[in-house]
Amino acid sequence: MAVTLDGIAQGHLTDRATAVLRAHGVEQVLVDLGELRVLGSAPEGRPWRIAREGAAPSALSEGAVATSRAIVDGRPRILDARTGEPPARDEPVTVLAPEALVADGLSTALAVADPRAAARLLAAFAQARPLASARNGRAGCGRERAS
């Protein structure tokens, strides 16, 4: 058993670092502290391209992306607080939101949520959305990579 900064702290730290950069006049940056947060466009003036395993790249000029996966390499990484066990499925979940804290927390919660609970969570955070996988069209995909 280990306790990590995954789940919500990485998102919080990513948002704080982005706020410091913004306060110092940085208008175009991609911050990656385990979760991604984007301000403005990429240096070439185009949106940042966020590529996820099994999905087409997404363009992002403002906002955050976080991916969570309950089981990695056969080992549990996220436990369902209701049962103390990892969920039966191990599909990664990627969420796009205005802040990394929200994307991080939602991707973690959605990794263990049943469909009804997932719908309630997403309704509560209307500005957030899960990104669908090209493999199955469902909201779940692998670790994000930016370019």
Secondary structure, DSSP 4 states (H G I P E B T S, - for coil): ----STTTHHHHHHHHHHHHHHHTT--SEEEESSSEEEES--TTSSPEEEEETTEEEEEESEEEEEEE-SEETTEE----TTTSS--S----EEEEESSHHHHHHHHHHHHH--HHHHHHHHHHSTT-EEPBPTTTSSB----EEE-
